[in-house]
Amino acid sequence: GDPEAARAVRVWGYRNVWFRFSVAEATHAVACSPADTAALNDSFAACFLSQLDASFPSPEYDGPFSHLAQMAQARQYAEFATLLGADAF
C-alpha cells in the first residue's frame, strides 16, 4: 500500500462486541444496513475459520462470534431508528 495514505488514516475509536455502549455515548455513527452486517458475518466465517467456535464464548450467545456481533449491531440500528426515525436511513 501507499505509506503516505496509511499515515493519513485516523482511527477515532473502536468498541467490539465484548464492550457495548449506549448510542447516547456516540459522537459519530456510520450506518450499516442489515445486509452490511450479514456480509460482515459471511466474511468473518470465510476468513477466520479458527474463530467460529470461540474459546471464550459469551454468556448470552453460544455460537460464532460474528453472529453475536451481528445481533449487537442490529440492536444499535434499532436504537438509532427509534431515536432518529426510520426515515433517517
C-alpha positions, 0 to 999 in steps of 0.5 A: 500500500501507499505509506503516505495514505496509511499515515493519513488514516485516523482511527477515532475509536473502536468498541467490539462486541465484548464492550457495548455502549449506549448510542447516547455515548456516540459522537459519530455513527456510520450506518450499516444496513442489515445486509452490511452486517450479514456480509460482515458475518459471511466474511468473518466465517470465510476468513477466520475459520479458527474463530467460529467456535470461540474459546471464550464464548459469551454468556448470552450467545453460544455460537460464532462470534460474528453472529453475536456481533451481528445481533449487537449491531442490529440492536444499535440500528434499532436504537438509532431508528427509534431515536432518529426515525426510520426515515433517517436511513 
